[in-house]
Amino acid sequence: MTHRLFFVLPDVTSARQMADDLLLARVEDRRMHFLAKRDTDLGALFGAWVSSMVATQISNSRLKVFEEAMANGKILLIVDFPMSRSSEINSLVTSRHPEAISGGQDPIVPAFPYAKPGAA
């Protein structure tokens, strides 16, 4: 089973360090998604490219709670990983990034769900 955690980070520098730490913990870059207001340069962050695609798969009501933070320059990190690593990932974030604010967790919904056979 896959798990999704949300974290609010204060700036791009913190987000970049978080990405590095998660990569070192063997979280693939395709499992990290960073969202920010439009004029924020996320190009150097791993996973930034797919953020827009992933964001379209998350309900607007789920992202709505983060709108104000992002409007104020904060960075939203969405990270997906196997449920068995939940305590490990939470420990990493809390120990290495006390500036990160937990935004909660969700079960994973596939970004591109498979169509049922015979469905048109």
C-alpha positions as a printed NumPy array, in Angstrom:
array([[  0.   ,   0.   ,   0.   ],
       [  1.235,   3.478,  -0.854],
       [  1.088,   6.53 ,   1.376],
       [  1.112,  10.267,   0.616],
       [  2.387,  12.941,   3.027],
       [  2.105,  16.709,   2.667],
       [  4.636,  19.178,   4.111],
       [  4.833,  22.956,   3.931],
       [  8.398,  24.276,   3.638],
       [  9.45 ,  27.884,   4.199],
       [ 11.441,  28.436,   0.992],
       [ 13.184,  26.931,  -2.029],
       [ 16.439,  26.411,  -0.087],
       [ 14.637,  24.261,   2.476],
       [ 12.801,  22.406,  -0.3  ],
       [ 16.077,  21.7  ,  -2.117],
       [ 17.647,  20.317,   1.084],
       [ 14.547,  18.212,   1.734],
       [ 14.771,  16.773,  -1.788],
       [ 18.432,  15.888,  -1.209],
       [ 17.678,  14.224,   2.124],
       [ 14.814,  12.204,   0.672],
       [ 16.976,  11.103,  -2.261],
       [ 19.66 ,   9.959,   0.184],
       [ 16.919,   8.005,   1.986],
       [ 16.174,   6.316,  -1.354],
       [ 12.914,   8.078,  -2.101],
       [ 12.834,   8.371,  -5.879],
       [ 12.59 ,  11.869,  -7.331],
       [  9.449,  10.852,  -9.209],
       [  7.8  ,  10.339,  -5.783],
       [  8.467,  13.951,  -4.706],
       [  6.231,  16.732,  -5.967],
       [  6.817,  20.397,  -5.166],
       [  4.138,  23.043,  -5.647],
       [  4.467,  26.799,  -5.236],
       [  3.023,  30.037,  -6.559],
       [  3.603,  30.64 , -10.256],
       [  6.636,  32.935, -10.1  ],
       [  8.656,  30.626,  -7.826],
       [ 11.672,  29.026,  -9.523],
       [ 11.308,  25.323,  -8.797],
       [ 13.341,  24.266, -11.841],
       [ 16.292,  23.045,  -9.795],
       [ 14.136,  20.782,  -7.643],
       [ 13.758,  17.128,  -8.508],
       [ 10.154,  16.259,  -9.209],
       [  9.195,  19.832, -10.048],
       [  8.429,  18.904, -13.642],
       [  5.759,  16.4  , -12.678],
       [  4.258,  18.605,  -9.999],
       [  1.79 ,  20.16 , -12.373],
       [  0.633,  16.729, -13.568],
       [  0.276,  15.39 , -10.04 ],
       [ -1.508,  18.521,  -8.85 ],
       [ -4.22 ,  17.933, -11.422],
       [ -4.861,  14.519,  -9.835],
       [ -5.318,  15.876,  -6.291],
       [ -8.713,  17.258,  -5.439],
       [ -8.976,  21.034,  -5.303],
       [-10.406,  20.808,  -1.801],
       [ -7.27 ,  18.942,  -0.631],
       [ -4.925,  21.587,  -2.069],
       [ -7.132,  24.479,  -0.985],
       [ -5.823,  24.297,   2.591],
       [ -2.315,  25.047,   1.25 ],
       [ -3.247,  27.973,  -1.041],
       [ -2.565,  30.714,   1.493],
       [  0.818,  29.293,   2.475],
       [  1.87 ,  29.008,  -1.175],
       [  0.576,  32.524,  -1.914],
       [  2.895,  33.705,   0.885],
       [  5.929,  32.071,  -0.743],
       [  5.897,  28.694,   0.999],
       [  6.584,  25.458,  -0.878],
       [  4.266,  22.451,  -0.691],
       [  5.958,  19.057,  -0.808],
       [  3.869,  16.002,  -1.611],
       [  5.794,  12.762,  -1.15 ],
       [  4.566,   9.256,  -2.002],
       [  6.146,   6.111,  -0.581],
       [  5.298,   2.59 ,   0.594],
       [  3.267,   2.512,   3.812],
       [  5.992,   0.371,   5.397],
       [  8.336,   3.405,   5.332],
       [  5.916,   5.814,   7.011],
       [  7.663,   6.064,  10.388],
       [ 11.103,   6.242,   8.708],
       [ 10.079,   9.139,   6.45 ],
       [  8.327,  10.989,   9.286],
       [ 11.406,  10.577,  11.508],
       [ 13.674,  11.877,   8.752],
       [ 11.551,  14.954,   8.189],
       [ 11.099,  15.809,  11.869],
       [ 14.764,  15.295,  12.752],
       [ 16.352,  16.984,   9.715],
       [ 13.688,  19.608,   8.955],
       [ 12.078,  21.093,  12.048],
       [ 10.998,  24.007,   9.834],
       [  8.677,  21.684,   7.866],
       [  5.028,  21.855,   8.841],
       [  3.049,  18.658,   8.442],
       [  0.056,  19.057,   6.171],
       [ -1.374,  15.633,   6.857],
       [ -1.532,  12.383,   4.952],
       [ -3.676,  10.603,   2.411],
       [ -3.897,   7.172,   0.884],
       [ -2.656,   7.172,  -2.702],
       [ -4.964,   7.457,  -5.665],
       [ -3.221,   6.59 ,  -8.951],
       [ -2.342,   9.647, -11.059],
       [ -3.469,   7.819, -14.186],
       [ -6.011,   5.182, -13.211],
       [ -6.42 ,   2.294, -15.595],
       [ -9.609,   2.15 , -17.6  ],
       [-11.805,  -0.868, -17.112],
       [-11.556,  -3.399, -19.916],
       [-14.21 ,  -2.728, -22.535],
       [-14.791,   0.849, -21.325],
       [-14.929,   3.372, -24.141]])
